[in-house]
Amino acid sequence: MIDRYLEVLPHGITLSCRAAGARGRPVLMFLHGFPEAAFVWDELLEHFARPEHGGYRCVAPNLRGYERSSQPEDVKAYRAKHLVEDIAALATIEGAPLECLVAHDWGGAVAWSLANQRPQLTKRLAILNSPHPGTFLRDLQSDPKQQAASAYMNFLIRPDAEALLREDGYRRLWGFFTQWGGAPWLTDGLRQQYRDVWDASLTGGLNYYRASPLRPPRPEDPAASTIALPREMLTIDLPTLVLWGMKDVALLPSLVDGLDQYVPDLTLEKVDDASHWIFHEQPQLVADRLERFLAGTGR
């Protein structure tokens, strides 16, 4: 059973959360991406809360800007330092260190940063199709294929992006899921959950893109081409699991090349028959690999 509640953080931001499992148990925290919300983790929350799968306290916040979480109007409020502050505060409330921080897409961007800046808050890190900032910056600066695959990011920062995405009953957003090979997992019930979130909080999700320079450069916008990240901002000194759906057409498989240069304690599994939406397509595989990782048995 999923518990829904609002958590007011010490710095004034409210996060709407979904959770399963009793407080006081070891904590797994799950971070969603765009155009998702915390509900996408419900199956895994319930799975890992069961005694036979660890009996964890499982928490999935809606990141700031999403659903009933705080939705600051200022785009600068969606910069990485603020997003990390939110999750660090929530982890502390839940009883850090977490057993594991699990994240996808934009949630992964937050998780990579937190693991680098505040590693004491979690014992492990698990990433699903979310590029490490070092490899992502490298490919945005030098790989024409990834630049083309990420071109949608420059669409999402347009001032009229909300209006365009809402056209024809969110036709373009549904295309994020269905454009590349269909999405048989996208049931009517799941569609309604997505639609409810987009009705309530589309601008918040888009502000993540607007606040970040990590996007393909254009003649009128240097974006990623002017960024240099020092090595100390990129190293992850935590046991880290990366599951990568190799059919991801937005975040290409080359993004895991060289990942071990930044993450010495890395378990990487490439999943050939999964896309960016691996947690929808292969929930049992994701649960199994996470369970092995938590148990320290790897693959």
Backbone torsions as a table, in degrees:
resi	resn	phi	psi	omega
1	MET	NA	132.6	-178.2
2	ILE	-91.9	126.9	174.9
3	ASP	-96.0	133.3	178.9
4	ARG	-116.0	133.4	-177.0
5	TYR	-158.2	166.2	175.8
6	LEU	-105.5	131.0	177.3
7	GLU	-114.2	117.7	178.2
8	VAL	-90.3	120.3	-177.2
9	LEU	-85.1	157.7	-176.8
10	PRO	-57.6	-28.3	-178.6
11	HIS	-92.4	13.6	169.1
12	GLY	97.2	-10.1	176.9
13	ILE	-80.6	138.9	174.5
14	THR	-105.8	131.5	175.2
15	LEU	-114.2	127.5	171.7
16	SER	-82.6	129.3	-171.0
17	CYS	-123.4	155.6	171.5
18	ARG	-122.6	138.5	-175.3
19	ALA	-149.4	156.4	171.7
20	ALA	-141.9	145.4	-179.4
21	GLY	96.1	154.4	-173.1
22	ALA	-77.4	142.8	170.5
23	ARG	-60.8	147.2	-177.8
24	GLY	97.6	-16.3	175.7
25	ARG	-82.6	160.0	173.7
26	PRO	-54.1	142.3	-168.1
27	VAL	-107.2	133.1	164.7
28	LEU	-109.0	132.7	177.9
29	MET	-120.1	136.1	-173.5
30	PHE	-119.5	127.9	-178.2
31	LEU	-115.7	127.0	-177.7
32	HIS	-88.5	173.9	176.8
33	GLY	-119.7	-152.4	179.3
34	PHE	-113.0	139.9	1.8
35	PRO	-97.2	50.5	-173.3
36	GLU	-96.8	-162.9	172.0
37	ALA	-164.5	-179.8	-171.9
38	ALA	-61.1	-25.3	-175.9
39	PHE	-61.4	-21.5	-176.9
40	VAL	-65.3	-16.7	-178.4
41	TRP	-93.7	-0.2	-170.9
42	ASP	-52.5	-44.1	-177.4
43	GLU	-62.1	-41.1	179.4
44	LEU	-73.3	-33.9	175.9
45	LEU	-58.8	-48.6	-178.1
46	GLU	-68.4	-37.2	-179.8
47	HIS	-60.2	-52.3	-173.6
48	PHE	-79.9	-11.9	174.1
49	ALA	-77.9	-19.3	-178.8
50	ARG	-71.0	141.8	-178.4
51	PRO	-55.2	-37.6	-177.2
52	GLU	-71.1	-11.8	178.5
53	HIS	-118.1	23.3	173.7
54	GLY	116.8	-22.4	-179.9
55	GLY	59.4	38.8	-176.6
56	TYR	-77.6	159.5	162.8
57	ARG	-85.6	115.9	-174.3
58	CYS	-113.2	124.7	-174.2
59	VAL	-128.2	133.3	176.2
60	ALA	-130.5	103.1	177.3
61	PRO	-80.6	147.9	161.2
62	ASN	-77.1	120.8	-178.8
63	LEU	-60.8	159.6	179.5
64	ARG	-54.3	139.8	-177.7
65	GLY	96.3	-11.0	-174.2
66	TYR	-114.7	145.4	172.2
67	GLU	51.3	-122.1	-179.3
68	ARG	-97.8	7.3	174.6
69	SER	-70.4	162.5	178.5
70	SER	-55.0	142.0	-178.5
71	GLN	-126.9	76.5	179.0
72	PRO	-57.7	144.7	-179.8
73	GLU	-80.1	-32.0	-176.3
74	ASP	-72.5	123.2	-180.0
75	VAL	-58.2	-32.9	-179.3
76	LYS	-62.2	-20.6	179.5
77	ALA	-70.8	-6.9	-179.8
78	TYR	-105.5	14.9	175.7
79	ARG	-71.9	158.3	-170.4
80	ALA	-55.7	-39.1	-175.7
81	LYS	-61.9	-34.1	179.2
82	HIS	-74.6	-38.3	179.0
83	LEU	-65.1	-41.3	177.2
84	VAL	-64.2	-40.6	179.1
85	GLU	-59.0	-41.1	179.0
86	ASP	-59.4	-49.8	-174.7
87	ILE	-72.8	-34.7	175.6
88	ALA	-62.0	-41.1	179.4
89	ALA	-67.1	-42.2	179.5
90	LEU	-66.2	-40.6	177.4
91	ALA	-61.3	-39.5	178.7
92	THR	-64.5	-42.4	177.6
93	ILE	-61.5	-39.7	-177.1
94	GLU	-77.6	-12.5	176.8
95	GLY	105.8	53.5	179.0
96	ALA	-59.1	152.2	8.0
97	PRO	-79.0	142.0	173.6
98	LEU	-66.0	152.7	171.0
99	GLU	-68.6	-37.6	178.6
100	CYS	-162.5	142.8	170.8
101	LEU	-105.6	120.7	-175.3
102	VAL	-113.7	131.9	-172.2
103	ALA	-151.7	153.7	-179.9
104	HIS	-133.4	143.8	169.6
105	ASP	54.5	-127.3	-179.0
106	TRP	-61.4	-32.3	174.0
107	GLY	-59.4	-35.3	176.4
108	GLY	-66.3	-37.1	176.6
109	ALA	-59.8	-42.0	176.7
110	VAL	-65.2	-43.2	-177.0
111	ALA	-66.3	-41.9	176.5
112	TRP	-57.8	-44.4	-178.4
113	SER	-65.8	-43.6	179.8
114	LEU	-63.9	-41.1	-179.4
115	ALA	-64.3	-30.9	177.0
116	ASN	-78.3	-43.9	-171.9
117	GLN	-87.9	-32.8	-174.8
118	ARG	-133.1	55.9	-173.7
119	PRO	-62.0	-19.8	-179.9
120	GLN	-69.3	-10.5	-176.2
121	LEU	-86.6	-12.1	178.6
122	THR	-147.5	145.9	-179.6
123	LYS	-82.8	-28.8	-175.7
124	ARG	-144.1	163.0	178.3
125	LEU	-132.9	135.1	176.2
126	ALA	-130.4	127.0	-173.5
127	ILE	-122.6	132.4	174.9
128	LEU	-116.7	112.9	174.9
129	ASN	41.8	59.6	171.8
130	SER	-140.1	118.0	-170.6
131	PRO	-71.9	141.7	171.1
132	HIS	-63.9	140.4	-176.3
133	PRO	-59.8	-28.9	179.4
134	GLY	-68.6	-47.9	-179.4
135	THR	-73.9	-31.9	179.1
136	PHE	-67.4	-45.8	178.3
137	LEU	-61.8	-44.5	178.2
138	ARG	-53.2	-49.1	-174.9
139	ASP	-77.0	-32.0	175.0
140	LEU	-65.4	-29.0	-179.0
141	GLN	-85.9	-26.3	-167.5
142	SER	-132.1	-10.8	-174.2
143	ASP	-111.0	107.9	-179.4
144	PRO	-58.0	-31.2	-179.5
145	LYS	-67.3	-44.8	178.7
146	GLN	-70.5	-34.8	176.0
147	GLN	-59.5	-43.1	179.0
148	ALA	-68.6	-40.3	-179.4
149	ALA	-65.6	-28.4	-178.7
150	SER	-95.6	7.6	-177.5
151	ALA	-59.9	-27.0	178.8
152	TYR	-58.8	-24.9	-179.3
153	MET	-63.9	-34.9	178.2
154	ASN	-73.5	-22.6	171.0
155	PHE	-72.3	-41.0	-174.3
156	LEU	-70.6	-16.6	178.1
157	ILE	-90.5	-4.0	179.8
158	ARG	-62.5	145.5	179.6
159	PRO	-64.9	-21.8	179.0
160	ASP	-99.9	14.9	-176.4
161	ALA	-61.4	-41.3	180.0
162	GLU	-57.8	-49.2	-177.5
163	ALA	-62.5	-41.3	-179.3
164	LEU	-68.5	-39.1	-179.8
165	LEU	-69.3	-28.3	179.7
166	ARG	-80.0	-12.5	-177.6
167	GLU	-61.1	145.5	174.0
168	ASP	53.1	43.9	177.7
169	GLY	63.3	39.8	178.9
170	TYR	68.5	37.1	-177.2
171	ARG	-53.8	-45.7	-177.5
172	ARG	-66.4	-38.1	179.8
173	LEU	-67.7	-41.6	176.1
174	TRP	-60.1	-31.3	178.2
175	GLY	-65.0	-24.0	174.2
176	PHE	-57.5	-33.0	-178.1
177	PHE	-92.4	-38.8	-166.6
178	THR	-102.5	-12.0	-171.7
179	GLN	-65.2	-32.5	-173.8
180	TRP	-113.2	75.4	172.8
181	GLY	97.6	10.6	178.0
182	GLY	80.8	175.0	-179.0
183	ALA	-149.9	77.0	-177.6
184	PRO	-62.2	-19.3	178.8
185	TRP	-75.7	-12.5	-173.7
186	LEU	-82.9	82.0	-178.0
187	THR	-74.2	168.5	177.6
188	ASP	-60.9	-40.0	179.3
189	GLY	-64.0	-41.4	179.1
190	LEU	-67.9	-39.6	175.9
191	ARG	-56.9	-42.4	-178.8
192	GLN	-66.2	-38.0	177.7
193	GLN	-63.1	-43.4	176.5
194	TYR	-62.4	-45.9	-177.3
195	ARG	-60.9	-40.3	-180.0
196	ASP	-62.1	-40.6	179.4
197	VAL	-67.5	-43.9	-179.3
198	TRP	-65.6	-36.9	177.3
199	ASP	-60.4	-36.0	-172.5
200	ALA	-91.1	-23.4	-164.8
201	SER	-155.9	36.4	-177.4
202	LEU	-65.9	-40.2	-177.3
203	THR	-61.7	-39.3	179.6
204	GLY	-57.8	-45.2	179.3
205	GLY	-63.5	-40.6	179.8
206	LEU	-67.6	-28.7	-179.2
207	ASN	-66.3	-20.7	173.8
208	TYR	-61.9	-43.3	178.6
209	TYR	-68.7	-39.9	-178.6
210	ARG	-66.5	-30.4	-176.2
211	ALA	-84.8	-14.2	-173.4
212	SER	-107.5	136.4	174.2
213	PRO	-84.3	-2.2	-179.4
214	LEU	-78.7	81.0	177.2
215	ARG	-153.1	164.0	-176.1
216	PRO	-62.5	137.4	178.0
217	PRO	-70.5	150.5	174.8
218	ARG	-133.8	163.3	-179.0
219	PRO	-53.6	-37.8	-178.0
220	GLU	-91.2	-1.2	-174.9
221	ASP	-149.9	104.7	-177.5
222	PRO	-64.7	-28.9	175.4
223	ALA	45.2	-122.6	-172.6
224	ALA	-66.2	-19.6	-173.1
225	SER	-66.4	-19.4	-177.5
226	THR	-102.3	3.4	-174.7
227	ILE	-91.9	139.5	170.1
228	ALA	-134.0	122.7	-178.8
229	LEU	-107.5	123.6	179.1
230	PRO	-66.7	152.8	-176.0
231	ARG	-55.3	-37.3	-176.3
232	GLU	-67.6	-15.8	176.3
233	MET	-87.9	-1.5	-171.4
234	LEU	-118.7	-15.5	-175.4
235	THR	-80.5	135.6	177.9
236	ILE	-116.9	114.0	-177.6
237	ASP	-103.8	43.4	177.2
238	LEU	-126.7	149.5	169.1
239	PRO	-57.4	126.9	-171.7
240	THR	-132.0	130.0	173.4
241	LEU	-105.5	129.9	173.4
242	VAL	-122.0	118.9	171.9
243	LEU	-104.7	125.8	-173.7
244	TRP	-127.8	113.1	173.1
245	GLY	-70.7	116.9	-170.5
246	MET	-77.7	-8.3	176.8
247	LYS	-93.9	12.8	177.4
248	ASP	-66.3	119.0	-178.3
249	VAL	-94.7	-8.8	177.4
250	ALA	-96.6	-37.4	178.7
251	LEU	-118.2	99.6	-167.0
252	LEU	-74.2	156.6	-177.8
253	PRO	-57.3	-25.0	-180.0
254	SER	-62.3	-15.4	-178.8
255	LEU	-69.4	-15.6	175.6
256	VAL	-94.2	-5.2	176.2
257	ASP	-68.6	128.6	179.5
258	GLY	80.0	7.2	-178.0
259	LEU	-63.1	-32.6	-178.6
260	ASP	-67.1	-14.6	175.6
261	GLN	-68.7	-26.2	-179.2
262	TYR	-103.5	-22.1	-174.0
263	VAL	-127.0	88.2	-175.5
264	PRO	-60.7	-38.9	-177.5
265	ASP	-99.0	74.4	-170.3
266	LEU	-113.8	132.0	166.5
267	THR	-113.8	112.9	-176.7
268	LEU	-115.5	126.1	174.1
269	GLU	-125.3	121.6	176.4
270	LYS	-91.5	123.9	-176.3
271	VAL	-106.1	105.8	-171.2
272	ASP	-64.4	-36.0	-173.2
273	ASP	-102.5	39.7	176.7
274	ALA	-139.7	154.8	179.7
275	SER	-112.1	-158.2	176.6
276	HIS	-58.7	-26.2	-174.4
277	TRP	-98.3	43.8	-174.3
278	ILE	-57.1	-35.0	-177.1
279	PHE	-71.7	-24.7	173.0
280	HIS	-82.0	-39.9	-173.5
281	GLU	-78.9	-36.9	-173.4
282	GLN	-131.8	57.2	-176.3
283	PRO	-61.6	-35.7	-178.9
284	GLN	-69.8	-39.6	177.0
285	LEU	-63.0	-44.6	179.5
286	VAL	-60.6	-45.3	179.2
287	ALA	-61.6	-43.7	-178.7
288	ASP	-63.4	-46.8	-178.2
289	ARG	-67.4	-37.8	176.0
290	LEU	-64.2	-41.2	-179.2
291	GLU	-63.2	-43.2	177.8
292	ARG	-64.0	-42.2	-179.4
293	PHE	-63.2	-43.1	179.5
294	LEU	-65.3	-32.6	-179.6
295	ALA	-82.9	-6.6	179.9
296	GLY	78.1	19.5	-178.2
297	THR	-102.9	2.0	177.4
298	GLY	60.1	-137.4	-179.7
299	ARG	-91.5	NA	NA
